Amino acid sequence: LYNNKKGYYELLNDGIGSNTFDSFVRTNIPEIAKMNICTYDISEAMKWLVSDAMQIKQHPKILPRYLVAFKNGTLHLPDMSLQKHSPKNNLTIGVNANYIADSEKYISKTTFWRFINRLSGYDDTVLKVLRIVVGLSLSNIRNLKRIFYVVGISNNGKSVFGDLILKLLPPNSYSALEIADLSDRFSKGILYGKYINL
């Protein structure tokens, strides 16, 4: 279902709870209608809406890999322009933050910048790689087949770095499969539909 506020399609599950069609309907219908709706009605509506005829069709001129949905718009990476959200973009994930144009002017004064520099050991090459990791984690580029490791002494910010990336991503868009389990054919199913494994 397309979420116009977030700028991307969300996979909503049947049932009750978070990230379900039920919770989506209950939070988006007018207050006056909330008294007259029940879980059964919502479940029946979902069955009518979901069919094999409903497919996200790829817009031929827009490749989602060059688009990133932010809270305040969709960033077009080739020209770094912020555009209005559109279902035609066919995005299925977004960043839980606003895009700030010319952020390089402001970033040096932030806690994030001090943290990322400390994590990199104030090494420009490592800093560049960390920024690439964050960028790739938040983008729709998924065909690299690369793995990144962050290693170092304890209490230097490795886990905080991972938590930061996860905080920027929507729930259910990441997994935590152990490296040792990557060779297990059944465990790999956990990776399906995930943007990153951390």
Buried (B, 14 or more C-beta within 10 A) or exposed (E): BBBEEBBBBBEBBEEEEEBBBBBBBBEEEEEEEEEEBEEEEBBEBBEEEEEEEEEEEEEEEBBBEBBBBBBBBBBBBEEEEBEEBBBEBBBBBBBBEEBEEEEEEEEEEEEEEEBBBEBBEEEEEBBEBBEEBBEBBBBBBEEEEEEEEBEEEEEBBBEEBBEBBBEBBBEBBBBEBEEEEEEEEEBBEBBEEBBBBB
